[in-house]
């Protein structure tokens, strides 16, 4: 009898321990970027997972990098339906559902990282966040990535240099501008650029500096146009949580996630300035020519963008003119 009681108590203790261990709410975080290879977007999500674990609020974040859980274009839909909990997402990928998001990848709208930080605290960002929330998600961490162009044919500087090239543009605003300059457009997430270049589907691409590094595109191109002093390309890539999931968490868990998001955002802000230089160094080390746009090149692109991307956005997107005006009001 004593042995039976001991065995029963031991089993009961183990059951209680297992029950307590499994009481944690597990959130799944998915993104398209390579894991464990120094991609700052993966590092932001991994940092959040560590912060939340250290907060000890009954919350665990499991990270699934490299499209291992959801494909790049599937993440917004999965997030807003509550099938995915957290994602690091280039927001313009969801502009097909919410055309307002094209304002987060508008040519020349963001000039540099300091300007991006000012935009984060502006009416413009309040308008974007309101659309995100209405769509079924919530921002945990802001991030703006600068980027450039790369080509296997010729260096892309002035608008005439894209003529005849088949190019990947990350979203509608850039596609409209590039098409007006004579390029042929192919749409795809950044994770598919390497294969498209390898197979000849693409001659050129624009994407973030981080993606140029982590997807090893230097193996497929001859010339890289770095952001330099005239960065035409900036993309908003926040960390988002499903609003359905958020509402199911308690106040302690919500607070821990917000604190983790702030820490990740600060980490990114400190890393962002070095990413562009790292990209230039990596491409030069791999024998790729690295060039920059001149102010004249930049202004020529902006003239085309104002007549195409900006005008179409203002005319065709709900509240489009107000969003553009709010962005341009930020010095």
ZADO-1210 file (C-alpha; in nm, 4 decimals, padded with zeros to 6 digits):
<atoms>
<atom x="00.0000" y="00.0000" z="00.0000" code="UNK" pos="1"/>
<atom x="00.2819" y="00.2418" z="00.0891" code="UNK" pos="2"/>
<atom x="00.4554" y="00.1669" z="-00.2402" code="UNK" pos="3"/>
<atom x="00.1238" y="00.2200" z="-00.4247" code="UNK" pos="4"/>
<atom x="00.0719" y="00.5581" z="-00.2526" code="UNK" pos="5"/>
<atom x="00.4273" y="00.6681" z="-00.3328" code="UNK" pos="6"/>
<atom x="00.3838" y="00.5658" z="-00.6961" code="UNK" pos="7"/>
<atom x="00.0502" y="00.7476" z="-00.7160" code="UNK" pos="8"/>
<atom x="00.1886" y="01.0643" z="-00.5555" code="UNK" pos="9"/>
<atom x="00.4894" y="01.0596" z="-00.7882" code="UNK" pos="10"/>
<atom x="00.2649" y="01.0225" z="-01.0916" code="UNK" pos="11"/>
<atom x="00.0384" y="01.2979" z="-00.9638" code="UNK" pos="12"/>
<atom x="00.3388" y="01.5272" z="-00.9135" code="UNK" pos="13"/>
<atom x="00.4613" y="01.4592" z="-01.2670" code="UNK" pos="14"/>
<atom x="00.1140" y="01.5261" z="-01.4058" code="UNK" pos="15"/>
<atom x="00.0974" y="01.8582" z="-01.2227" code="UNK" pos="16"/>
<atom x="00.4455" y="01.9523" z="-01.3471" code="UNK" pos="17"/>
<atom x="00.3564" y="01.8616" z="-01.7059" code="UNK" pos="18"/>
<atom x="00.0289" y="02.0507" z="-01.6759" code="UNK" pos="19"/>
<atom x="00.2110" y="02.3580" z="-01.5443" code="UNK" pos="20"/>
<atom x="00.4746" y="02.3375" z="-01.8202" code="UNK" pos="21"/>
<atom x="00.2074" y="02.3083" z="-02.0886" code="UNK" pos="22"/>
<atom x="00.0115" y="02.6008" z="-01.9442" code="UNK" pos="23"/>
<atom x="00.2248" y="02.8424" z="-02.1449" code="UNK" pos="24"/>
<atom x="00.0490" y="02.9991" z="-02.4418" code="UNK" pos="25"/>
<atom x="00.2557" y="02.9174" z="-02.7491" code="UNK" pos="26"/>
<atom x="00.2649" y="03.1723" z="-03.0318" code="UNK" pos="27"/>
<atom x="00.3958" y="03.0750" z="-03.3750" code="UNK" pos="28"/>
<atom x="00.6022" y="03.3387" z="-03.5561" code="UNK" pos="29"/>
<atom x="00.6593" y="03.2911" z="-03.9299" code="UNK" pos="30"/>
<atom x="00.8662" y="03.4857" z="-04.1808" code="UNK" pos="31"/>
<atom x="01.0271" y="03.4347" z="-04.5219" code="UNK" pos="32"/>
<atom x="01.3845" y="03.5296" z="-04.4307" code="UNK" pos="33"/>
<atom x="01.6747" y="03.2899" z="-04.3674" code="UNK" pos="34"/>
<atom x="01.7111" y="03.1858" z="-04.0062" code="UNK" pos="35"/>
<atom x="02.0396" y="03.1829" z="-03.8178" code="UNK" pos="36"/>
<atom x="02.2309" y="03.3629" z="-04.0936" code="UNK" pos="37"/>
<atom x="02.2443" y="03.7152" z="-03.9557" code="UNK" pos="38"/>
<atom x="01.9317" y="03.8511" z="-04.1254" code="UNK" pos="39"/>
<atom x="01.8264" y="04.1387" z="-03.8993" code="UNK" pos="40"/>
<atom x="01.4558" y="04.0600" z="-03.9435" code="UNK" pos="41"/>
<atom x="01.5016" y="03.7055" z="-03.8163" code="UNK" pos="42"/>
<atom x="01.7190" y="03.8383" z="-03.5346" code="UNK" pos="43"/>
<atom x="01.4422" y="04.0812" z="-03.4315" code="UNK" pos="44"/>
<atom x="01.1882" y="03.8007" z="-03.4018" code="UNK" pos="45"/>
<atom x="01.4342" y="03.5728" z="-03.2181" code="UNK" pos="46"/>
<atom x="01.5115" y="03.8600" z="-02.9781" code="UNK" pos="47"/>
<atom x="01.1416" y="03.9040" z="-02.9064" code="UNK" pos="48"/>
<atom x="01.1115" y="03.5321" z="-02.8322" code="UNK" pos="49"/>
<atom x="01.3950" y="03.5561" z="-02.5789" code="UNK" pos="50"/>
<atom x="01.2531" y="03.8689" z="-02.4118" code="UNK" pos="51"/>
<atom x="00.9099" y="03.7124" z="-02.3753" code="UNK" pos="52"/>
<atom x="01.0577" y="03.3953" z="-02.2267" code="UNK" pos="53"/>
<atom x="01.2582" y="03.6008" z="-01.9756" code="UNK" pos="54"/>
<atom x="00.9446" y="03.7942" z="-01.8773" code="UNK" pos="55"/>
<atom x="00.7970" y="03.4668" z="-01.7430" code="UNK" pos="56"/>
<atom x="00.4352" y="03.5537" z="-01.8198" code="UNK" pos="57"/>
<atom x="00.3259" y="03.2124" z="-01.9473" code="UNK" pos="58"/>
<atom x="00.4082" y="03.2921" z="-02.3082" code="UNK" pos="59"/>
<atom x="00.6384" y="03.1184" z="-02.5567" code="UNK" pos="60"/>
<atom x="00.7206" y="03.2270" z="-02.9141" code="UNK" pos="61"/>
<atom x="00.8252" y="02.9562" z="-03.1589" code="UNK" pos="62"/>
<atom x="01.0027" y="03.0999" z="-03.4647" code="UNK" pos="63"/>
<atom x="00.9649" y="02.9446" z="-03.8114" code="UNK" pos="64"/>
<atom x="01.2036" y="03.1209" z="-04.0564" code="UNK" pos="65"/>
<atom x="01.2553" y="03.0668" z="-04.4280" code="UNK" pos="66"/>
<atom x="00.8873" y="03.0171" z="-04.5207" code="UNK" pos="67"/>
<atom x="00.8889" y="02.6897" z="-04.3278" code="UNK" pos="68"/>
<atom x="00.5377" y="02.7548" z="-04.1942" code="UNK" pos="69"/>
<atom x="00.3721" y="02.9880" z="-04.4458" code="UNK" pos="70"/>
<atom x="00.4832" y="03.1184" z="-04.7838" code="UNK" pos="71"/>
<atom x="00.5684" y="03.4876" z="-04.8037" code="UNK" pos="72"/>
<atom x="00.2456" y="03.5922" z="-04.9767" code="UNK" pos="73"/>
<atom x="00.0301" y="03.3779" z="-04.7453" code="UNK" pos="74"/>
<atom x="00.1364" y="03.5388" z="-04.4182" code="UNK" pos="75"/>
<atom x="-00.0965" y="03.8397" z="-04.4077" code="UNK" pos="76"/>
<atom x="-00.4078" y="03.6315" z="-04.4759" code="UNK" pos="77"/>
<atom x="-00.3041" y="03.3664" z="-04.2240" code="UNK" pos="78"/>
<atom x="-00.2305" y="03.6358" z="-03.9652" code="UNK" pos="79"/>
<atom x="-00.5591" y="03.8215" z="-03.9991" code="UNK" pos="80"/>
<atom x="-00.7604" y="03.4982" z="-03.9875" code="UNK" pos="81"/>
<atom x="-00.5839" y="03.3889" z="-03.6692" code="UNK" pos="82"/>
<atom x="-00.4083" y="03.0916" z="-03.8324" code="UNK" pos="83"/>
<atom x="-00.0707" y="03.2584" z="-03.7725" code="UNK" pos="84"/>
<atom x="00.0171" y="03.4468" z="-03.4546" code="UNK" pos="85"/>
<atom x="00.3173" y="03.6690" z="-03.5395" code="UNK" pos="86"/>
<atom x="00.5028" y="03.7614" z="-03.8558" code="UNK" pos="87"/>
<atom x="00.7801" y="03.9872" z="-03.9841" code="UNK" pos="88"/>
<atom x="00.6268" y="04.1081" z="-04.3083" code="UNK" pos="89"/>
<atom x="00.7128" y="04.3487" z="-04.5909" code="UNK" pos="90"/>
<atom x="00.3782" y="04.5254" z="-04.5565" code="UNK" pos="91"/>
<atom x="00.3438" y="04.6091" z="-04.9249" code="UNK" pos="92"/>
<atom x="00.3016" y="04.2351" z="-04.9882" code="UNK" pos="93"/>
<atom x="-00.0539" y="04.2839" z="-04.8562" code="UNK" pos="94"/>
<atom x="-00.1334" y="04.5856" z="-05.0751" code="UNK" pos="95"/>
<atom x="-00.3555" y="04.3675" z="-05.2933" code="UNK" pos="96"/>
<atom x="-00.5933" y="04.3467" z="-04.9961" code="UNK" pos="97"/>
<atom x="-00.5217" y="04.6935" z="-04.8573" code="UNK" pos="98"/>
<atom x="-00.3968" y="04.9293" z="-05.1313" code="UNK" pos="99"/>
<atom x="-00.3060" y="05.1880" z="-04.8656" code="UNK" pos="100"/>
<atom x="-00.0020" y="04.9710" z="-04.7848" code="UNK" pos="101"/>
<atom x="00.1590" y="05.0760" z="-05.1154" code="UNK" pos="102"/>
<atom x="00.2462" y="05.3995" z="-04.9363" code="UNK" pos="103"/>
<atom x="00.5004" y="05.2000" z="-04.7346" code="UNK" pos="104"/>
<atom x="00.7026" y="05.1319" z="-05.0520" code="UNK" pos="105"/>
<atom x="00.6652" y="05.4558" z="-05.2440" code="UNK" pos="106"/>
<atom x="00.9667" y="05.5753" z="-05.4481" code="UNK" pos="107"/>
<atom x="01.1553" y="05.8525" z="-05.2717" code="UNK" pos="108"/>
<atom x="00.9052" y="05.8850" z="-04.9859" code="UNK" pos="109"/>
<atom x="01.1733" y="05.7967" z="-04.7287" code="UNK" pos="110"/>
<atom x="01.5143" y="05.9580" z="-04.7710" code="UNK" pos="111"/>
<atom x="01.7228" y="05.7890" z="-04.5013" code="UNK" pos="112"/>
<atom x="01.6979" y="05.6032" z="-04.1695" code="UNK" pos="113"/>
<atom x="01.6704" y="05.9225" z="-03.9636" code="UNK" pos="114"/>
<atom x="01.3787" y="06.0306" z="-04.1808" code="UNK" pos="115"/>
<atom x="01.2215" y="05.6852" z="-04.1377" code="UNK" pos="116"/>
<atom x="01.2381" y="05.7219" z="-03.7590" code="UNK" pos="117"/>
<atom x="01.0560" y="06.0550" z="-03.7829" code="UNK" pos="118"/>
<atom x="00.7894" y="05.8956" z="-04.0008" code="UNK" pos="119"/>
<atom x="00.7324" y="05.6333" z="-03.7290" code="UNK" pos="120"/>
<atom x="00.6090" y="05.9093" z="-03.4956" code="UNK" pos="121"/>
<atom x="00.3938" y="06.0926" z="-03.7490" code="UNK" pos="122"/>
<atom x="00.0315" y="06.1197" z="-03.8593" code="UNK" pos="123"/>
<atom x="00.1323" y="05.9206" z="-04.1674" code="UNK" pos="124"/>
<atom x="00.2184" y="05.6180" z="-03.9552" code="UNK" pos="125"/>
<atom x="-00.0994" y="05.6583" z="-03.7492" code="UNK" pos="126"/>
<atom x="-00.2974" y="05.6288" z="-04.0729" code="UNK" pos="127"/>
<atom x="-00.1046" y="05.3156" z="-04.1778" code="UNK" pos="128"/>
<atom x="-00.1387" y="05.1553" z="-03.8340" code="UNK" pos="129"/>
<atom x="-00.5142" y="05.2216" z="-03.8406" code="UNK" pos="130"/>
<atom x="-00.5458" y="05.0269" z="-04.1685" code="UNK" pos="131"/>
<atom x="-00.3354" y="04.7426" z="-04.0230" code="UNK" pos="132"/>
<atom x="-00.5603" y="04.7237" z="-03.7163" code="UNK" pos="133"/>
<atom x="-00.8782" y="04.7414" z="-03.9214" code="UNK" pos="134"/>
<atom x="-00.7403" y="04.4585" z="-04.1347" code="UNK" pos="135"/>
<atom x="-00.6949" y="04.2361" z="-03.8294" code="UNK" pos="136"/>
<atom x="-00.3367" y="04.2838" z="-03.7100" code="UNK" pos="137"/>
<atom x="-00.1401" y="04.5003" z="-03.4685" code="UNK" pos="138"/>
<atom x="00.2135" y="04.6415" z="-03.4886" code="UNK" pos="139"/>
<atom x="00.4626" y="04.5203" z="-03.2282" code="UNK" pos="140"/>
<atom x="00.7772" y="04.6628" z="-03.3862" code="UNK" pos="141"/>
<atom x="00.8526" y="04.9113" z="-03.6657" code="UNK" pos="142"/>
<atom x="01.1329" y="04.8595" z="-03.9182" code="UNK" pos="143"/>
<atom x="01.2253" y="05.0397" z="-04.2407" code="UNK" pos="144"/>
<atom x="01.4806" y="04.8732" z="-04.4662" code="UNK" pos="145"/>
<atom x="01.6641" y="05.0679" z="-04.7314" code="UNK" pos="146"/>
<atom x="01.7574" y="04.8983" z="-05.0546" code="UNK" pos="147"/>
<atom x="01.8786" y="04.9329" z="-05.4085" code="UNK" pos="148"/>
<atom x="01.8938" y="04.7720" z="-05.7504" code="UNK" pos="149"/>
<atom x="02.1035" y="04.4924" z="-05.8957" code="UNK" pos="150"/>
<atom x="02.1321" y="04.3694" z="-06.2529" code="UNK" pos="151"/>
<atom x="02.3008" y="04.1002" z="-06.4562" code="UNK" pos="152"/>
<atom x="02.2830" y="04.3266" z="-06.7652" code="UNK" pos="153"/>
<atom x="02.3948" y="04.6806" z="-06.6784" code="UNK" pos="154"/>
<atom x="02.4164" y="04.9185" z="-06.3831" code="UNK" pos="155"/>
<atom x="02.0842" y="05.0824" z="-06.2973" code="UNK" pos="156"/>
<atom x="02.1228" y="05.4524" z="-06.2273" code="UNK" pos="157"/>
<atom x="01.9179" y="05.6888" z="-06.4449" code="UNK" pos="158"/>
<atom x="01.5714" y="05.5864" z="-06.5689" code="UNK" pos="159"/>
<atom x="01.6957" y="05.4998" z="-06.9195" code="UNK" pos="160"/>
<atom x="01.9183" y="05.2243" z="-06.7763" code="UNK" pos="161"/>
<atom x="01.6197" y="04.9977" z="-06.6979" code="UNK" pos="162"/>
<atom x="01.4788" y="05.0093" z="-07.0494" code="UNK" pos="163"/>
<atom x="01.4376" y="04.6565" z="-07.1862" code="UNK" pos="164"/>
<atom x="01.5341" y="04.4851" z="-06.8601" code="UNK" pos="165"/>
<atom x="01.2990" y="04.2341" z="-06.6988" code="UNK" pos="166"/>
<atom x="01.2959" y="04.3508" z="-06.3379" code="UNK" pos="167"/>
<atom x="01.1418" y="04.2472" z="-06.0114" code="UNK" pos="168"/>
<atom x="00.9847" y="04.5369" z="-05.8241" code="UNK" pos="169"/>
<atom x="00.8623" y="04.4816" z="-05.4720" code="UNK" pos="170"/>
<atom x="00.5226" y="04.6482" z="-05.5062" code="UNK" pos="171"/>
<atom x="00.2757" y="04.8381" z="-05.7266" code="UNK" pos="172"/>
<atom x="00.4255" y="05.1851" z="-05.6741" code="UNK" pos="173"/>
<atom x="00.7710" y="05.0797" z="-05.7940" code="UNK" pos="174"/>
<atom x="00.6243" y="04.8668" z="-06.0710" code="UNK" pos="175"/>
<atom x="00.4346" y="05.1670" z="-06.2120" code="UNK" pos="176"/>
<atom x="00.7431" y="05.3871" z="-06.2035" code="UNK" pos="177"/>
<atom x="00.9751" y="05.1261" z="-06.3570" code="UNK" pos="178"/>
<atom x="00.7265" y="05.0308" z="-06.6280" code="UNK" pos="179"/>
<atom x="00.6946" y="05.3979" z="-06.7258" code="UNK" pos="180"/>
<atom x="01.0741" y="05.4038" z="-06.7648" code="UNK" pos="181"/>
<atom x="01.0622" y="05.1119" z="-07.0102" code="UNK" pos="182"/>
<atom x="01.1225" y="04.8061" z="-06.7906" code="UNK" pos="183"/>
<atom x="00.9290" y="04.4803" z="-06.8067" code="UNK" pos="184"/>
<atom x="00.7879" y="04.3785" z="-06.4675" code="UNK" pos="185"/>
<atom x="00.7836" y="04.0435" z="-06.2880" code="UNK" pos="186"/>
<atom x="00.6182" y="04.0239" z="-05.9455" code="UNK" pos="187"/>
<atom x="00.7476" y="03.7876" z="-05.6777" code="UNK" pos="188"/>
<atom x="00.8621" y="03.7904" z="-05.3138" code="UNK" pos="189"/>
<atom x="01.2310" y="03.8528" z="-05.2478" code="UNK" pos="190"/>
<atom x="01.2788" y="03.4875" z="-05.1522" code="UNK" pos="191"/>
<atom x="01.2184" y="03.3890" z="-05.5174" code="UNK" pos="192"/>
<atom x="01.4553" y="03.6401" z="-05.6850" code="UNK" pos="193"/>
<atom x="01.7640" y="03.4144" z="-05.6799" code="UNK" pos="194"/>
<atom x="01.5972" y="03.1304" z="-05.8718" code="UNK" pos="195"/>
<atom x="01.4326" y="03.3726" z="-06.1146" code="UNK" pos="196"/>
<atom x="01.7713" y="03.5272" z="-06.1950" code="UNK" pos="197"/>
<atom x="01.9396" y="03.1899" z="-06.2149" code="UNK" pos="198"/>
<atom x="01.6845" y="03.0668" z="-06.4696" code="UNK" pos="199"/>
<atom x="01.6818" y="03.3883" z="-06.6754" code="UNK" pos="200"/>
<atom x="01.3320" y="03.4970" z="-06.5765" code="UNK" pos="201"/>
<atom x="01.4804" y="03.8168" z="-06.4315" code="UNK" pos="202"/>
<atom x="01.7556" y="04.0497" z="-06.5504" code="UNK" pos="203"/>
<atom x="01.7368" y="04.2784" z="-06.2490" code="UNK" pos="204"/>
<atom x="01.5694" y="04.3328" z="-05.9149" code="UNK" pos="205"/>
<atom x="01.5179" y="04.5843" z="-05.6422" code="UNK" pos="206"/>
<atom x="01.4868" y="04.4761" z="-05.2819" code="UNK" pos="207"/>
<atom x="01.6244" y="04.5596" z="-04.9385" code="UNK" pos="208"/>
<atom x="01.9952" y="04.5654" z="-04.8618" code="UNK" pos="209"/>
<atom x="01.9407" y="04.2873" z="-04.6087" code="UNK" pos="210"/>
<atom x="01.7713" y="04.0657" z="-04.8672" code="UNK" pos="211"/>
<atom x="02.0506" y="04.1344" z="-05.1169" code="UNK" pos="212"/>
<atom x="02.2880" y="03.9899" z="-04.8570" code="UNK" pos="213"/>
<atom x="02.0918" y="03.7044" z="-04.7029" code="UNK" pos="214"/>
<atom x="01.9587" y="03.5674" z="-05.0324" code="UNK" pos="215"/>
<atom x="02.3127" y="03.5735" z="-05.1821" code="UNK" pos="216"/>
<atom x="02.2041" y="03.7604" z="-05.4945" code="UNK" pos="217"/>
<atom x="02.5666" y="03.8622" z="-05.5551" code="UNK" pos="218"/>
<atom x="02.6065" y="03.5185" z="-05.7141" code="UNK" pos="219"/>
<atom x="02.3707" y="03.6179" z="-05.9968" code="UNK" pos="220"/>
<atom x="02.4414" y="03.9862" z="-06.0767" code="UNK" pos="221"/>
<atom x="02.7121" y="04.2014" z="-06.2310" code="UNK" pos="222"/>
<atom x="02.6273" y="04.5438" z="-06.0878" code="UNK" pos="223"/>
<atom x="02.4744" y="04.6684" z="-05.7627" code="UNK" pos="224"/>
<atom x="02.3243" y="05.0175" z="-05.7118" code="UNK" pos="225"/>
<atom x="02.3588" y="05.0884" z="-05.3406" code="UNK" pos="226"/>
<atom x="02.1287" y="05.3309" z="-05.1535" code="UNK" pos="227"/>
<atom x="02.4065" y="05.5874" z="-05.1003" code="UNK" pos="228"/>
<atom x="02.3029" y="05.9472" z="-05.0366" code="UNK" pos="229"/>
<atom x="01.9973" y="05.9142" z="-05.2599" code="UNK" pos="230"/>
<atom x="01.8019" y="05.6096" z="-05.1478" code="UNK" pos="231"/>
<atom x="01.5051" y="05.5740" z="-05.3793" code="UNK" pos="232"/>
<atom x="01.3970" y="05.2457" z="-05.2181" code="UNK" pos="233"/>
<atom x="01.2755" y="05.2103" z="-04.8586" code="UNK" pos="234"/>
<atom x="01.0310" y="04.9447" z="-04.7417" code="UNK" pos="235"/>
<atom x="00.8333" y="04.9156" z="-04.4183" code="UNK" pos="236"/>
<atom x="00.8712" y="04.5651" z="-04.2722" code="UNK" pos="237"/>
<atom x="00.7066" y="04.5584" z="-03.9270" code="UNK" pos="238"/>
<atom x="00.6601" y="04.2731" z="-03.6839" code="UNK" pos="239"/>
<atom x="00.2858" y="04.2117" z="-03.6546" code="UNK" pos="240"/>
<atom x="00.0592" y="04.0089" z="-03.4289" code="UNK" pos="241"/>
<atom x="-00.2865" y="03.8809" z="-03.5165" code="UNK" pos="242"/>
<atom x="-00.5489" y="04.0973" z="-03.3475" code="UNK" pos="243"/>
<atom x="-00.7535" y="03.7845" z="-03.2721" code="UNK" pos="244"/>
<atom x="-00.4539" y="03.6382" z="-03.0919" code="UNK" pos="245"/>
<atom x="-00.3757" y="03.9671" z="-02.9146" code="UNK" pos="246"/>
<atom x="-00.7263" y="03.9874" z="-02.7685" code="UNK" pos="247"/>
<atom x="-00.6877" y="03.6360" z="-02.6275" code="UNK" pos="248"/>
<atom x="-00.3808" y="03.7299" z="-02.4190" code="UNK" pos="249"/>
<atom x="-00.3867" y="03.8683" z="-02.0669" code="UNK" pos="250"/>
<atom x="-00.2537" y="04.2149" z="-01.9794" code="UNK" pos="251"/>
<atom x="00.0815" y="04.0812" z="-01.8538" code="UNK" pos="252"/>
<atom x="00.1391" y="03.8920" z="-02.1765" code="UNK" pos="253"/>
<atom x="00.0404" y="04.1914" z="-02.3898" code="UNK" pos="254"/>
<atom x="00.2759" y="04.4158" z="-02.1928" code="UNK" pos="255"/>
<atom x="00.5617" y="04.1663" z="-02.2323" code="UNK" pos="256"/>
<atom x="00.5076" y="04.1522" z="-02.6084" code="UNK" pos="257"/>
<atom x="00.5045" y="04.5309" z="-02.6397" code="UNK" pos="258"/>
<atom x="00.8266" y="04.5582" z="-02.4379" code="UNK" pos="259"/>
<atom x="00.9862" y="04.2881" z="-02.6516" code="UNK" pos="260"/>
<atom x="00.8737" y="04.4738" z="-02.9638" code="UNK" pos="261"/>
<atom x="01.0312" y="04.7980" z="-02.8411" code="UNK" pos="262"/>
<atom x="01.3593" y="04.6200" z="-02.7690" code="UNK" pos="263"/>
<atom x="01.3598" y="04.4636" z="-03.1176" code="UNK" pos="264"/>
<atom x="01.2832" y="04.8007" z="-03.2785" code="UNK" pos="265"/>
<atom x="01.5697" y="04.9653" z="-03.0918" code="UNK" pos="266"/>
<atom x="01.8037" y="04.6836" z="-03.1928" code="UNK" pos="267"/>
<atom x="01.7046" y="04.7303" z="-03.5567" code="UNK" pos="268"/>
<atom x="01.7538" y="05.1087" z="-03.5419" code="UNK" pos="269"/>
<atom x="02.1079" y="05.0555" z="-03.4176" code="UNK" pos="270"/>
<atom x="02.1842" y="04.7966" z="-03.6871" code="UNK" pos="271"/>
<atom x="02.0155" y="04.9658" z="-03.9849" code="UNK" pos="272"/>
<atom x="02.2884" y="05.2147" z="-04.0715" code="UNK" pos="273"/>
<atom x="02.5502" y="04.9393" z="-04.0977" code="UNK" pos="274"/>
<atom x="02.3449" y="04.7117" z="-04.3264" code="UNK" pos="275"/>
<atom x="02.3913" y="04.9228" z="-04.6409" code="UNK" pos="276"/>
<atom x="02.7689" y="04.9317" z="-04.5952" code="UNK" pos="277"/>
<atom x="02.7771" y="04.5587" z="-04.5267" code="UNK" pos="278"/>
<atom x="02.5890" y="04.4988" z="-04.8522" code="UNK" pos="279"/>
<atom x="02.8338" y="04.7122" z="-05.0521" code="UNK" pos="280"/>
<atom x="03.1300" y="04.5333" z="-04.8928" code="UNK" pos="281"/>
<atom x="02.9881" y="04.1853" z="-04.9578" code="UNK" pos="282"/>
<atom x="02.9154" y="04.2618" z="-05.3238" code="UNK" pos="283"/>
<atom x="03.2561" y="04.4164" z="-05.3875" code="UNK" pos="284"/>
<atom x="03.4237" y="04.1176" z="-05.2202" code="UNK" pos="285"/>
<atom x="03.2353" y="03.8925" z="-05.4617" code="UNK" pos="286"/>
<atom x="03.3453" y="04.0844" z="-05.7700" code="UNK" pos="287"/>
<atom x="03.0242" y="04.2801" z="-05.8275" code="UNK" pos="288"/>
<atom x="03.0533" y="04.6434" z="-05.9400" code="UNK" pos="289"/>
<atom x="02.8922" y="04.8780" z="-05.6841" code="UNK" pos="290"/>
<atom x="02.7616" y="05.2187" z="-05.7967" code="UNK" pos="291"/>
<atom x="02.5378" y="05.4941" z="-05.6585" code="UNK" pos="292"/>
<atom x="02.2714" y="05.7166" z="-05.8087" code="UNK" pos="293"/>
<atom x="02.3561" y="06.0823" z="-05.8517" code="UNK" pos="294"/>
<atom x="02.1187" y="06.3549" z="-05.7352" code="UNK" pos="295"/>
<atom x="02.0298" y="06.4093" z="-06.1013" code="UNK" pos="296"/>
<atom x="01.9413" y="06.0392" z="-06.1397" code="UNK" pos="297"/>
<atom x="01.7335" y="06.0476" z="-05.8204" code="UNK" pos="298"/>
<atom x="01.5389" y="06.3558" z="-05.9283" code="UNK" pos="299"/>
<atom x="01.4709" y="06.2041" z="-06.2704" code="UNK" pos="300"/>
<atom x="01.3194" y="05.8981" z="-06.1035" code="UNK" pos="301"/>
<atom x="01.1132" y="06.1155" z="-05.8695" code="UNK" pos="302"/>
<atom x="00.9695" y="06.3070" z="-06.1640" code="UNK" pos="303"/>
<atom x="00.8475" y="05.9786" z="-06.3151" code="UNK" pos="304"/>
<atom x="00.7197" y="05.8569" z="-05.9771" code="UNK" pos="305"/>
<atom x="00.5135" y="06.1710" z="-05.9157" code="UNK" pos="306"/>
<atom x="00.3459" y="06.1325" z="-06.2553" code="UNK" pos="307"/>
<atom x="00.2757" y="05.7610" z="-06.2075" code="UNK" pos="308"/>
<atom x="00.2978" y="05.6076" z="-05.8587" code="UNK" pos="309"/>
<atom x="00.2060" y="05.9143" z="-05.6548" code="UNK" pos="310"/>
<atom x="-00.0747" y="06.0234" z="-05.8885" code="UNK" pos="311"/>
<atom x="-00.2276" y="05.6759" z="-05.9177" code="UNK" pos="312"/>
<atom x="-00.2141" y="05.6265" z="-05.5416" code="UNK" pos="313"/>
<atom x="-00.3834" y="05.9601" z="-05.4741" code="UNK" pos="314"/>
<atom x="-00.6530" y="05.8973" z="-05.7357" code="UNK" pos="315"/>
<atom x="-00.7322" y="05.5314" z="-05.6734" code="UNK" pos="316"/>
<atom x="-00.6628" y="05.4491" z="-05.3077" code="UNK" pos="317"/>
<atom x="-00.9092" y="05.5330" z="-05.0294" code="UNK" pos="318"/>
<atom x="-00.7689" y="05.8315" z="-04.8393" code="UNK" pos="319"/>
<atom x="-00.4678" y="05.8131" z="-05.0720" code="UNK" pos="320"/>
<atom x="-00.4023" y="06.1848" z="-05.1039" code="UNK" pos="321"/>
<atom x="-00.4224" y="06.2325" z="-04.7262" code="UNK" pos="322"/>
<atom x="-00.1687" y="05.9520" z="-04.6697" code="UNK" pos="323"/>
<atom x="00.0738" y="06.0969" z="-04.9253" code="UNK" pos="324"/>
<atom x="00.0317" y="06.4480" z="-04.7827" code="UNK" pos="325"/>
<atom x="00.0936" y="06.3228" z="-04.4288" code="UNK" pos="326"/>
<atom x="00.4134" y="06.1472" z="-04.5382" code="UNK" pos="327"/>
<atom x="00.5435" y="06.4443" z="-04.7349" code="UNK" pos="328"/>
<atom x="00.4760" y="06.6724" z="-04.4373" code="UNK" pos="329"/>
<atom x="00.7485" y="06.4963" z="-04.2384" code="UNK" pos="330"/>
<atom x="01.0739" y="06.6884" z="-04.2867" code="UNK" pos="331"/>
</atoms>
